[in-house]
Amino acid sequence: MEEGFDYEGAALMYDRAAELYVLDNLPTQGNSFLVKACDLRIMSRDYTNGLPIAIKNYDKIGRKLLS
């Protein structure tokens, strides 16, 4: 992990972008940004807060794709 990078801050921005894409009826692009946010949370190695959010979001994306 690179020191000095704000992975959590970047993940929050990707979350927000994903929300905006979904609101604009572009769910595929929204899912792409949500996946990137999950990846950043995993890269942050914040296993207490970030990892549960990433797991929840991966599950959410998977359920949408299966429905």
HELIX and SHEET records of a PDB file:
HELIX    1   1 TYR A    7  LEU A   23  1                                  17    
HELIX    2   2 PRO A   27  MET A   43  1                                  17    
HELIX    3   3 GLY A   50  LEU A   66  1                                  17    
END                                                                             
